[in-house]
């Protein structure tokens, strides 16, 4: 049940979680592995922007472009 006391405690919990997340983020900002991953992500983003790589993920054709789908069987093209 949501009493005024419970809502107050939930606010304290939320504040505590936010503080914990901020503290852990500060700790990780000096971690060499995190810096290495951040540099790798930056380098990869540059490759994507240059058109030399593409991000994986949701690459399905949208409904409005489904008519552009082409099928080819036993073709040399």
C-alpha positions as semicolon CSV with decimal commas, in nm:
position;residue;x (nm);y (nm);z (nm)
1;X;0,000;0,000;0,000
2;X;0,127;0,348;-0,082
3;X;0,126;0,539;0,243
4;X;0,304;0,870;0,286
5;X;0,576;0,694;0,486
6;X;0,629;0,430;0,213
7;X;0,652;0,696;-0,055
8;X;0,908;0,885;0,155
9;X;1,115;0,564;0,193
10;X;1,093;0,502;-0,182
11;X;1,233;0,851;-0,238
12;X;1,522;0,771;-0,005
13;X;1,581;0,446;-0,190
14;X;1,584;0,624;-0,524
15;X;1,828;0,885;-0,394
16;X;2,049;0,612;-0,251
17;X;2,052;0,425;-0,581
18;X;2,137;0,741;-0,775
19;X;2,424;0,820;-0,538
20;X;2,556;0,464;-0,567
21;X;2,542;0,478;-0,947
22;X;2,725;0,811;-0,953
23;X;2,996;0,682;-0,716
24;X;3,049;0,365;-0,918
25;X;3,062;0,564;-1,243
26;X;3,336;0,782;-1,092
27;X;3,532;0,472;-0,991
28;X;3,502;0,321;-1,338
29;X;3,603;0,640;-1,517
30;X;3,967;0,575;-1,418
31;X;3,959;0,205;-1,508
32;X;4,201;0,134;-1,798
33;X;3,967;-0,130;-1,946
34;X;3,679;0,120;-1,958
35;X;3,907;0,375;-2,128
36;X;4,014;0,109;-2,378
37;X;3,651;0,024;-2,461
38;X;3,564;0,394;-2,495
39;X;3,853;0,445;-2,739
40;X;3,751;0,136;-2,939
41;X;3,393;0,266;-2,958
42;X;3,514;0,608;-3,075
43;X;3,736;0,448;-3,342
44;X;3,452;0,225;-3,460
45;X;3,213;0,520;-3,478
46;X;3,464;0,698;-3,701
47;X;3,474;0,393;-3,932
48;X;3,094;0,388;-3,945
49;X;3,085;0,760;-4,028
50;X;3,335;0,703;-4,311
51;X;3,120;0,421;-4,446
52;X;3,387;0,156;-4,392
53;X;3,187;-0,039;-4,134
54;X;2,828;-0,076;-4,022
55;X;2,675;-0,136;-3,684
56;X;2,502;-0,466;-3,624
57;X;2,153;-0,471;-3,489
58;X;1,802;-0,432;-3,616
59;X;1,855;-0,434;-3,993
60;X;1,520;-0,566;-4,110
61;X;1,357;-0,389;-4,401
62;X;1,080;-0,153;-4,302
63;X;0,723;-0,219;-4,413
64;X;0,727;0,075;-4,655
65;X;1,037;-0,061;-4,834
66;X;0,930;-0,426;-4,854
67;X;0,849;-0,382;-5,224
68;X;1,221;-0,320;-5,289
69;X;1,309;-0,678;-5,197
70;X;1,454;-0,873;-5,489
71;X;1,493;-1,249;-5,516
72;X;1,745;-1,414;-5,746
73;X;1,802;-1,786;-5,800
74;X;2,073;-1,957;-6,005
75;X;2,197;-1,626;-6,133
76;X;2,546;-1,509;-6,214
77;X;2,470;-1,152;-6,097
